[in-house]
Amino acid sequence: MNSEKTGRRLVLDKVHAFYGKSHVLHGVDLVVQPGEIVALLGRNGSGRSTTAKTIMGLVDGTGSVRFGDQELLGRKAFEVAHAGIGYVPENRDIFPKLTVHQNLLLGQKRGARNPRWSFEDMYRMFPRLLERQHTEAGVLSGGEQQMLTLCRTLMGDPDLILIDEPTEGLAPMIVELVAQYLQELKRRGIAVLLIEQKLAIALDIAERCYVMGHGRMVFEGTPADLRANAYIRKEWLEV
């Protein structure tokens, strides 16, 4: 299994994004280094998910989104995926009529040399998926569907993964499994941009964090910096 870092970093420079005439992102700057886990925090509606969708080419934007030496802004979503970026959306987007194994097979990157991930890896990380591998994905529990979505994205052998609210609505035991999954990515040198509401998980796992408010970045620093900044937490994070 190849765990070498590719050396490519993700850089957003003055990114603006729009839903029709609605101006949602206002000059967003963000960097994710190779093999780094970065948490993107903020209240609902702050622009976090729109940032991920703009990177993936699902929302129109202006400015620059570079991954290594490639400019991604204006590319189609499948082109962004081929460039080495995986995306785990909040709504999971499994194929309900296909089995667990078929879903993983669809995520597999064709022609990849020395892929970092195998079916065995997926079933080792989430043994429940092994038990359910011949079950249609549509009848899985929410937690099982989240496991499947995370694993299907990895089967594409990305160098960077954007993960939107992976623990939303999950039981504490499944949340712990997701946290272990993120640590496994870190061990294998996969970069992660983690959009997460649960501060404890995000700050335990991330090396750096950004906080968004009203479509702008209002904070950048380490988890220790954010823990020490009561004003930012109260103004932009706490309900």
Backbone as CSV, one residue per row, in Angstrom:
resi,resn,N_x,N_y,N_z,CA_x,CA_y,CA_z,C_x,C_y,C_z
1,MET,0.842,-1.197,0.000,0.000,0.000,0.000,0.871,1.239,0.000
2,ASN,0.594,2.123,-0.915,1.387,3.331,-1.068,0.820,4.447,-0.211
3,SER,1.626,4.993,0.718,1.148,6.073,1.586,1.945,7.344,1.381
4,GLU,2.644,7.463,0.244,3.453,8.641,-0.003,2.577,9.862,-0.255
5,LYS,3.003,10.990,0.279,2.298,12.235,0.011,2.660,12.717,-1.391
6,THR,1.705,13.291,-2.061,1.948,13.720,-3.435,2.633,15.076,-3.494
7,GLY,2.604,15.835,-2.419,3.203,17.154,-2.437,2.285,18.247,-2.968
8,ARG,1.062,17.892,-3.376,0.139,18.906,-3.893,-0.666,19.520,-2.757
9,ARG,-0.818,20.825,-2.816,-1.650,21.487,-1.827,-2.825,22.157,-2.507
10,LEU,-3.890,22.313,-1.747,-5.089,23.005,-2.219,-5.005,24.457,-1.780
11,VAL,-5.201,25.373,-2.735,-5.140,26.799,-2.420,-6.352,27.501,-3.023
12,LEU,-7.184,28.095,-2.169,-8.271,28.961,-2.617,-7.821,30.406,-2.446
13,ASP,-7.980,31.192,-3.506,-7.532,32.582,-3.485,-8.667,33.489,-3.945
14,LYS,-9.193,34.259,-2.997,-10.238,35.244,-3.284,-11.406,34.626,-4.047
15,VAL,-11.931,33.539,-3.517,-13.030,32.821,-4.169,-14.374,33.443,-3.790
16,HIS,-15.135,33.782,-4.817,-16.515,34.238,-4.666,-17.411,33.176,-5.303
17,ALA,-18.582,32.968,-4.729,-19.507,31.980,-5.285,-20.928,32.509,-5.215
18,PHE,-21.739,31.995,-6.132,-23.083,32.533,-6.319,-24.089,31.407,-6.518
19,TYR,-25.272,31.576,-5.922,-26.446,30.763,-6.271,-27.381,31.702,-7.023
20,GLY,-27.359,31.618,-8.338,-28.127,32.584,-9.115,-27.580,33.974,-8.876
21,LYS,-28.435,34.875,-8.396,-27.999,36.234,-8.104,-27.529,36.408,-6.656
22,SER,-27.655,35.354,-5.859,-27.244,35.441,-4.455,-25.738,35.248,-4.330
23,HIS,-25.076,36.221,-3.737,-23.628,36.209,-3.544,-23.353,35.518,-2.202
24,VAL,-22.797,34.304,-2.248,-22.697,33.467,-1.036,-21.301,33.497,-0.425
25,LEU,-20.263,33.340,-1.228,-18.879,33.414,-0.732,-18.275,34.743,-1.142
26,HIS,-17.571,35.361,-0.208,-17.048,36.713,-0.415,-15.531,36.734,-0.234
27,GLY,-14.796,36.315,-1.255,-13.344,36.405,-1.213,-12.685,35.430,-0.259
28,VAL,-13.043,34.157,-0.364,-12.540,33.140,0.553,-11.110,32.729,0.180
29,ASP,-10.224,32.753,1.185,-8.855,32.243,1.062,-8.719,31.049,2.001
30,LEU,-8.103,29.979,1.489,-7.960,28.760,2.295,-6.825,27.932,1.724
31,VAL,-6.074,27.263,2.599,-4.979,26.392,2.175,-5.063,25.077,2.931
32,VAL,-4.913,23.961,2.205,-4.759,22.649,2.820,-3.454,22.059,2.292
33,GLN,-2.511,21.818,3.186,-1.215,21.271,2.802,-1.323,19.760,2.570
34,PRO,-0.370,19.159,1.849,-0.392,17.710,1.641,-0.419,16.953,2.969
35,GLY,-1.315,15.990,3.076,-1.388,15.149,4.263,-1.925,15.829,5.503
36,GLU,-2.476,17.021,5.374,-2.942,17.794,6.522,-4.454,17.660,6.690
37,ILE,-4.899,17.623,7.942,-6.330,17.681,8.226,-6.661,19.092,8.688
38,VAL,-7.554,19.740,7.941,-7.975,21.105,8.235,-9.476,21.096,8.507
39,ALA,-9.887,21.683,9.615,-11.309,21.781,9.950,-11.855,23.115,9.466
40,LEU,-13.017,23.062,8.804,-13.723,24.266,8.367,-14.994,24.362,9.208
41,LEU,-15.019,25.336,10.098,-16.059,25.438,11.114,-16.943,26.658,10.880
42,GLY,-18.097,26.655,11.510,-19.022,27.772,11.387,-20.447,27.287,11.577
43,ARG,-21.345,28.226,11.806,-22.754,27.871,11.958,-23.356,27.472,10.611
44,ASN,-24.516,26.830,10.656,-25.251,26.536,9.427,-25.519,27.832,8.663
45,GLY,-25.293,27.805,7.350,-25.508,28.986,6.536,-24.310,29.901,6.429
46,SER,-23.196,29.510,7.031,-22.005,30.375,7.018,-21.220,30.303,5.711
47,GLY,-21.483,29.261,4.907,-20.789,29.127,3.628,-19.849,27.948,3.536
48,ARG,-19.818,27.103,4.564,-18.873,25.977,4.577,-19.160,24.971,3.457
49,SER,-20.407,24.529,3.368,-20.752,23.549,2.335,-20.608,24.147,0.941
50,THR,-20.935,25.427,0.797,-20.775,26.087,-0.498,-19.307,26.130,-0.899
51,THR,-18.418,26.302,0.074,-16.988,26.274,-0.226,-16.594,24.930,-0.825
52,ALA,-17.036,23.831,-0.205,-16.724,22.497,-0.723,-17.317,22.295,-2.118
53,LYS,-18.557,22.733,-2.308,-19.206,22.549,-3.611,-18.542,23.397,-4.690
54,THR,-18.029,24.552,-4.318,-17.316,25.384,-5.291,-16.010,24.728,-5.704
55,ILE,-15.291,24.163,-4.748,-14.065,23.415,-5.076,-14.383,22.287,-6.049
56,MET,-15.503,21.608,-5.819,-15.855,20.432,-6.630,-16.518,20.791,-7.953
57,GLY,-16.699,22.070,-8.239,-17.309,22.456,-9.496,-18.813,22.320,-9.531
58,LEU,-19.438,22.229,-8.351,-20.887,22.078,-8.272,-21.593,23.420,-8.112
59,VAL,-20.831,24.468,-7.810,-21.359,25.826,-7.678,-20.445,26.754,-8.478
60,ASP,-21.037,27.687,-9.197,-20.239,28.639,-9.983,-19.471,29.581,-9.072
61,GLY,-18.221,29.847,-9.443,-17.410,30.743,-8.631,-16.415,31.524,-9.465
62,THR,-15.818,32.533,-8.840,-14.738,33.292,-9.457,-13.567,33.315,-8.478
63,GLY,-12.402,33.715,-8.963,-11.198,33.684,-8.164,-10.320,32.535,-8.632
64,SER,-9.704,31.814,-7.699,-8.817,30.710,-8.076,-8.929,29.573,-7.072
65,VAL,-9.038,28.350,-7.599,-8.955,27.127,-6.792,-7.886,26.260,-7.449
66,ARG,-6.733,26.166,-6.822,-5.621,25.406,-7.396,-5.321,24.189,-6.532
67,PHE,-5.072,23.074,-7.235,-4.621,21.853,-6.566,-3.318,21.453,-7.229
68,GLY,-2.209,21.671,-6.510,-0.916,21.538,-7.160,-0.780,22.593,-8.238
69,ASP,-0.456,22.163,-9.447,-0.294,23.120,-10.549,-1.540,23.224,-11.425
70,GLN,-2.677,22.651,-10.961,-3.894,22.659,-11.765,-4.895,23.683,-11.232
71,GLU,-5.434,24.494,-12.126,-6.537,25.384,-11.789,-7.842,24.610,-11.957
72,LEU,-8.637,24.546,-10.896,-9.853,23.734,-10.910,-11.120,24.543,-11.107
73,LEU,-11.080,25.829,-10.828,-12.293,26.624,-10.949,-12.759,26.646,-12.401
74,GLY,-14.017,26.324,-12.605,-14.556,26.230,-13.953,-14.558,24.816,-14.499
75,ARG,-13.917,23.879,-13.797,-13.921,22.483,-14.223,-15.211,21.787,-13.801
76,LYS,-15.546,20.707,-14.507,-16.684,19.872,-14.128,-16.311,19.026,-12.916
77,ALA,-17.327,18.550,-12.200,-17.076,17.781,-10.983,-16.249,16.532,-11.267
78,PHE,-16.514,15.833,-12.369,-15.752,14.615,-12.652,-14.295,14.938,-12.972
79,GLU,-14.037,16.116,-13.525,-12.665,16.522,-13.795,-11.919,16.828,-12.498
80,VAL,-12.620,17.441,-11.552,-12.022,17.709,-10.242,-11.705,16.389,-9.537
81,ALA,-12.622,15.426,-9.641,-12.384,14.109,-9.043,-11.176,13.437,-9.687
82,HIS,-11.074,13.520,-11.009,-9.931,12.913,-11.710,-8.621,13.587,-11.325
83,ALA,-8.701,14.844,-10.896,-7.491,15.560,-10.472,-6.987,15.077,-9.114
84,GLY,-7.809,14.278,-8.407,-7.353,13.701,-7.149,-8.073,14.186,-5.911
85,ILE,-9.268,14.778,-6.084,-10.039,15.265,-4.942,-11.326,14.452,-4.801
86,GLY,-11.519,13.874,-3.624,-12.742,13.141,-3.323,-13.692,14.008,-2.523
87,TYR,-14.981,13.674,-2.593,-16.010,14.503,-1.945,-17.034,13.609,-1.271
88,VAL,-17.224,13.823,0.023,-18.254,13.115,0.780,-19.323,14.137,1.146
89,PRO,-20.434,14.184,0.408,-21.460,15.204,0.672,-22.250,14.890,1.925
90,GLU,-22.907,15.904,2.446,-23.689,15.733,3.671,-24.846,14.765,3.464
91,ASN,-25.415,14.721,2.261,-26.586,13.867,2.023,-26.229,12.447,1.600
92,ARG,-24.935,12.127,1.586,-24.393,10.773,1.410,-24.436,10.267,-0.023
93,ASP,-25.545,10.401,-0.749,-25.574,10.067,-2.179,-25.124,8.639,-2.491
94,ILE,-25.607,7.673,-1.726,-25.333,6.276,-2.085,-26.269,5.856,-3.235
95,PHE,-25.957,4.730,-3.863,-26.834,4.157,-4.889,-27.716,3.118,-4.194
96,PRO,-28.992,3.448,-3.917,-29.794,2.632,-3.006,-30.112,1.232,-3.513
97,LYS,-30.208,1.040,-4.825,-30.596,-0.266,-5.364,-29.393,-1.180,-5.600
98,LEU,-28.190,-0.662,-5.419,-26.983,-1.475,-5.561,-26.529,-1.964,-4.186
99,THR,-25.845,-3.085,-4.170,-25.348,-3.616,-2.901,-24.187,-2.769,-2.380
100,VAL,-23.829,-3.020,-1.139,-22.670,-2.346,-0.541,-21.440,-2.562,-1.405
101,HIS,-21.178,-3.801,-1.795,-19.976,-4.095,-2.580,-20.031,-3.421,-3.946
102,GLN,-21.197,-3.391,-4.561,-21.336,-2.735,-5.865,-21.100,-1.233,-5.752
103,ASN,-21.563,-0.621,-4.664,-21.294,0.798,-4.436,-19.795,1.053,-4.347
104,LEU,-19.084,0.196,-3.618,-17.633,0.352,-3.499,-16.957,0.146,-4.846
105,LEU,-17.457,-0.805,-5.608,-16.877,-1.086,-6.923,-17.028,0.123,-7.843
106,LEU,-18.170,0.795,-7.777,-18.384,1.981,-8.606,-17.421,3.112,-8.237
107,GLY,-17.012,3.155,-6.970,-16.088,4.196,-6.542,-14.646,3.928,-6.905
108,GLN,-14.333,2.690,-7.311,-12.949,2.300,-7.559,-12.365,3.047,-8.751
109,LYS,-11.168,3.572,-8.585,-10.486,4.298,-9.656,-9.941,3.313,-10.670
110,ARG,-10.316,3.483,-11.912,-9.880,2.560,-12.959,-8.419,2.805,-13.325
111,GLY,-7.674,1.736,-13.455,-6.304,1.846,-13.941,-5.320,2.452,-12.962
112,ALA,-5.712,2.564,-11.669,-4.799,3.162,-10.687,-3.631,2.224,-10.415
113,ARG,-2.416,2.771,-10.422,-1.235,1.982,-10.087,-0.968,2.075,-8.594
114,ASN,-0.759,0.943,-7.973,-0.488,0.891,-6.536,-1.493,1.709,-5.728
115,PRO,-2.785,1.408,-5.867,-3.781,2.171,-5.104,-3.561,2.009,-3.607
116,ARG,-3.869,3.065,-2.864,-3.645,3.048,-1.416,-4.695,2.230,-0.677
117,TRP,-5.832,1.986,-1.331,-6.963,1.405,-0.623,-7.509,0.199,-1.382
118,SER,-7.957,-0.798,-0.629,-8.535,-2.008,-1.205,-9.876,-2.289,-0.546
119,PHE,-10.628,-3.234,-1.101,-11.881,-3.648,-0.462,-11.601,-4.155,0.956
120,GLU,-10.492,-4.870,1.110,-10.137,-5.402,2.430,-9.929,-4.279,3.442
121,ASP,-9.317,-3.182,2.981,-9.140,-2.027,3.873,-10.489,-1.494,4.352
122,MET,-11.431,-1.372,3.422,-12.746,-0.827,3.764,-13.452,-1.717,4.790
123,TYR,-13.408,-3.025,4.532,-14.102,-3.944,5.422,-13.384,-4.082,6.764
124,ARG,-12.085,-3.844,6.785,-11.358,-3.868,8.053,-11.721,-2.643,8.898
125,MET,-11.793,-1.471,8.251,-12.139,-0.254,8.985,-13.569,-0.301,9.514
126,PHE,-14.473,-0.830,8.690,-15.888,-0.882,9.062,-16.402,-2.311,8.879
127,PRO,-16.185,-3.183,9.869,-16.602,-4.588,9.734,-18.084,-4.752,9.428
128,ARG,-18.899,-3.789,9.834,-20.334,-3.880,9.554,-20.587,-3.913,8.049
129,LEU,-19.766,-3.217,7.276,-19.933,-3.240,5.825,-19.624,-4.625,5.255
130,LEU,-18.683,-5.318,5.851,-18.392,-6.691,5.411,-19.608,-7.576,5.638
131,GLU,-20.249,-7.423,6.795,-21.448,-8.204,7.094,-22.581,-7.889,6.126
132,ARG,-22.618,-6.661,5.617,-23.726,-6.199,4.791,-23.338,-6.067,3.316
133,GLN,-22.220,-6.652,2.911,-21.695,-6.381,1.576,-22.635,-6.787,0.448
134,HIS,-23.512,-7.736,0.681,-24.449,-8.167,-0.364,-25.861,-7.590,-0.165
135,THR,-25.980,-6.615,0.727,-27.260,-5.972,1.029,-27.407,-4.700,0.202
136,GLU,-28.620,-4.430,-0.271,-28.857,-3.178,-0.990,-28.606,-1.991,-0.057
137,ALA,-27.904,-1.002,-0.582,-27.492,0.144,0.244,-28.680,0.937,0.777
138,GLY,-29.800,0.913,0.054,-30.960,1.688,0.457,-31.596,1.243,1.756
139,VAL,-31.332,0.013,2.196,-31.932,-0.465,3.439,-30.966,-0.361,4.621
140,LEU,-29.774,0.165,4.390,-28.824,0.349,5.483,-29.286,1.459,6.426
141,SER,-28.808,1.400,7.652,-29.072,2.487,8.593,-28.298,3.731,8.156
142,GLY,-28.635,4.873,8.764,-27.924,6.105,8.426,-26.435,6.005,8.690
143,GLY,-26.080,5.389,9.804,-24.665,5.223,10.122,-23.953,4.340,9.129
144,GLU,-24.614,3.250,8.720,-24.013,2.349,7.736,-23.865,3.034,6.383
145,GLN,-24.842,3.843,6.008,-24.740,4.587,4.748,-23.580,5.582,4.792
146,GLN,-23.376,6.200,5.954,-22.250,7.119,6.073,-20.930,6.374,5.943
147,MET,-20.802,5.220,6.567,-19.601,4.397,6.410,-19.358,4.078,4.940
148,LEU,-20.439,3.702,4.252,-20.326,3.318,2.851,-19.881,4.487,1.988
149,THR,-20.433,5.666,2.234,-20.061,6.841,1.448,-18.591,7.196,1.657
150,LEU,-18.140,7.148,2.907,-16.736,7.429,3.202,-15.817,6.442,2.476
151,CYS,-16.185,5.173,2.532,-15.345,4.148,1.906,-15.392,4.224,0.380
152,ARG,-16.559,4.492,-0.178,-16.661,4.598,-1.639,-15.785,5.732,-2.158
153,THR,-15.732,6.833,-1.425,-14.865,7.944,-1.833,-13.404,7.530,-1.807
154,LEU,-12.998,6.794,-0.784,-11.608,6.349,-0.695,-11.224,5.410,-1.829
155,MET,-12.172,4.631,-2.324,-11.869,3.685,-3.403,-11.444,4.408,-4.679
156,GLY,-11.742,5.709,-4.776,-11.265,6.504,-5.903,-9.819,6.950,-5.755
157,ASP,-9.173,6.568,-4.650,-7.759,6.843,-4.382,-7.424,8.333,-4.458
158,PRO,-8.195,9.192,-3.785,-7.913,10.633,-3.835,-6.701,11.005,-2.980
159,ASP,-6.103,12.149,-3.287,-5.027,12.703,-2.465,-5.575,13.666,-1.417
160,LEU,-6.788,14.169,-1.665,-7.459,15.095,-0.758,-8.937,14.738,-0.735
161,ILE,-9.529,14.757,0.463,-10.956,14.478,0.589,-11.644,15.647,1.284
162,LEU,-12.751,16.094,0.709,-13.624,17.080,1.334,-14.767,16.305,1.984
163,ILE,-14.928,16.451,3.296,-15.936,15.673,4.025,-16.882,16.636,4.731
164,ASP,-18.154,16.583,4.334,-19.148,17.532,4.838,-20.018,16.872,5.900
165,GLU,-19.850,17.297,7.144,-20.667,16.857,8.286,-20.762,15.327,8.390
166,PRO,-19.633,14.633,8.519,-19.690,13.168,8.522,-20.364,12.555,9.739
167,THR,-20.474,13.304,10.845,-21.060,12.725,12.056,-22.485,13.208,12.322
168,GLU,-23.057,13.959,11.401,-24.404,14.515,11.593,-25.431,13.403,11.776
169,GLY,-26.136,13.429,12.905,-27.221,12.487,13.149,-26.802,11.079,13.489
170,LEU,-25.513,10.859,13.769,-25.040,9.504,14.034,-24.961,9.215,15.533
171,ALA,-25.126,7.936,15.878,-24.995,7.517,17.267,-23.545,7.670,17.715
172,PRO,-23.320,7.877,19.020,-21.957,8.091,19.518,-20.970,7.007,19.108
173,MET,-21.402,5.751,19.065,-20.493,4.668,18.689,-20.037,4.822,17.237
174,ILE,-20.946,5.245,16.353,-20.599,5.430,14.942,-19.725,6.668,14.786
175,VAL,-19.994,7.698,15.585,-19.144,8.899,15.556,-17.701,8.524,15.874
176,GLU,-17.514,7.644,16.842,-16.172,7.200,17.202,-15.512,6.455,16.041
177,LEU,-16.285,5.644,15.317,-15.746,4.945,14.146,-15.308,5.936,13.068
178,VAL,-16.106,6.978,12.856,-15.756,7.998,11.878,-14.465,8.706,12.289
179,ALA,-14.323,8.992,13.581,-13.096,9.628,14.071,-11.885,8.734,13.816
180,GLN,-12.038,7.428,14.022,-10.949,6.487,13.747,-10.612,6.469,12.257
181,TYR,-11.643,6.544,11.422,-11.449,6.597,9.968,-10.600,7.808,9.592
182,LEU,-10.908,8.961,10.165,-10.156,10.175,9.856,-8.703,10.050,10.308
183,GLN,-8.483,9.404,11.429,-7.115,9.181,11.886,-6.360,8.250,10.947
184,GLU,-7.071,7.281,10.386,-6.444,6.375,9.415,-6.020,7.130,8.160
185,LEU,-6.855,8.062,7.708,-6.481,8.889,6.561,-5.212,9.664,6.864
186,LYS,-5.158,10.218,8.054,-3.987,10.999,8.456,-2.728,10.136,8.447
187,ARG,-2.841,8.909,8.952,-1.682,8.011,8.975,-1.178,7.701,7.571
188,ARG,-2.104,7.682,6.603,-1.713,7.324,5.234,-1.409,8.542,4.360
189,GLY,-1.366,9.716,4.979,-0.948,10.903,4.242,-1.995,11.500,3.334
190,ILE,-3.280,11.194,3.584,-4.358,11.775,2.792,-4.771,13.100,3.429
191,ALA,-4.816,14.158,2.642,-5.250,15.455,3.154,-6.778,15.468,3.282
192,VAL,-7.273,16.190,4.284,-8.710,16.244,4.550,-9.120,17.683,4.848
193,LEU,-10.193,18.110,4.179,-10.882,19.339,4.583,-12.181,18.890,5.229
194,LEU,-12.264,19.034,6.543,-13.367,18.497,7.332,-14.327,19.606,7.731
195,ILE,-15.563,19.506,7.237,-16.635,20.418,7.634,-17.412,19.712,8.730
196,GLU,-17.400,20.283,9.925,-17.944,19.550,11.072,-18.544,20.509,12.093
197,GLN,-19.698,20.114,12.654,-20.348,20.904,13.694,-19.790,20.588,15.076
198,LYS,-19.371,19.335,15.277,-18.916,18.906,16.601,-17.479,19.386,16.823
199,LEU,-17.355,20.445,17.614,-16.046,21.058,17.826,-15.044,20.096,18.436
200,ALA,-15.488,19.271,19.374,-14.552,18.389,20.075,-13.829,17.476,19.095
201,ILE,-14.586,16.880,18.167,-13.979,15.983,17.187,-13.055,16.755,16.256
202,ALA,-13.542,17.860,15.734,-12.765,18.637,14.774,-11.447,19.112,15.379
203,LEU,-11.502,19.623,16.600,-10.302,20.180,17.216,-9.345,19.096,17.684
204,ASP,-9.849,17.909,17.977,-8.971,16.796,18.352,-8.193,16.262,17.160
205,ILE,-8.806,16.315,15.970,-8.224,15.670,14.796,-7.442,16.644,13.924
206,ALA,-7.937,17.873,13.808,-7.360,18.825,12.850,-6.023,19.381,13.338
207,GLU,-5.184,19.728,12.364,-3.927,20.426,12.661,-4.113,21.937,12.587
208,ARG,-5.023,22.379,11.726,-5.378,23.797,11.634,-6.875,23.898,11.447
209,CYS,-7.406,25.081,11.719,-8.837,25.268,11.523,-9.138,26.677,11.031
210,TYR,-10.208,26.748,10.263,-10.768,28.010,9.798,-12.174,28.123,10.367
211,VAL,-12.609,29.357,10.614,-13.989,29.610,11.001,-14.589,30.559,9.970
212,MET,-15.788,30.204,9.485,-16.485,31.030,8.514,-17.679,31.724,9.144
213,GLY,-17.983,32.901,8.632,-19.184,33.620,9.023,-19.637,34.502,7.879
214,HIS,-20.885,34.366,7.481,-21.466,35.174,6.402,-20.621,35.109,5.123
215,GLY,-20.121,33.911,4.800,-19.407,33.716,3.541,-17.983,34.226,3.523
216,ARG,-17.450,34.553,4.715,-16.066,35.036,4.803,-15.317,34.246,5.869
217,MET,-13.994,34.177,5.741,-13.184,33.603,6.795,-13.004,34.644,7.902
218,VAL,-13.335,34.255,9.134,-13.198,35.174,10.256,-12.110,34.732,11.229
219,PHE,-11.548,33.539,11.005,-10.484,33.044,11.886,-9.683,31.977,11.161
220,GLU,-8.382,31.972,11.384,-7.505,30.893,10.941,-6.459,30.678,12.019
221,GLY,-6.231,29.429,12.400,-5.221,29.155,13.413,-5.222,27.697,13.809
222,THR,-4.508,27.375,14.869,-4.461,26.011,15.370,-5.656,25.750,16.278
223,PRO,-5.954,24.479,16.550,-7.007,24.193,17.526,-6.751,24.857,18.879
224,ALA,-5.489,24.907,19.307,-5.173,25.568,20.577,-5.507,27.058,20.512
225,ASP,-5.221,27.686,19.361,-5.565,29.101,19.190,-7.066,29.319,19.324
226,LEU,-7.850,28.422,18.719,-9.304,28.587,18.756,-9.852,28.329,20.155
227,ARG,-9.318,27.321,20.833,-9.767,27.070,22.204,-9.514,28.276,23.100
228,ALA,-8.434,29.004,22.808,-8.066,30.148,23.636,-8.810,31.425,23.255
229,ASN,-9.546,31.400,22.132,-10.199,32.608,21.631,-11.697,32.556,21.926
230,ALA,-12.061,33.001,23.105,-13.460,32.933,23.523,-14.357,33.810,22.653
231,TYR,-13.836,34.934,22.181,-14.660,35.839,21.363,-15.096,35.153,20.067
232,ILE,-14.156,34.532,19.349,-14.500,33.876,18.079,-15.501,32.758,18.312
233,ARG,-15.282,31.963,19.348,-16.204,30.859,19.619,-17.607,31.383,19.909
234,LYS,-17.700,32.414,20.733,-19.027,32.943,21.098,-19.702,33.628,19.920
235,GLU,-18.922,34.408,19.158,-19.499,35.220,18.073,-19.879,34.393,16.859
236,TRP,-19.093,33.325,16.556,-19.262,32.660,15.270,-19.570,31.162,15.345
237,LEU,-19.488,30.568,16.552,-19.668,29.122,16.638,-20.775,28.684,17.602
238,GLU,-20.806,29.277,18.770,-21.749,28.813,19.770,-23.172,29.227,19.428
239,VAL,-24.110,28.356,19.746,-25.522,28.620,19.439,-26.136,29.444,20.557
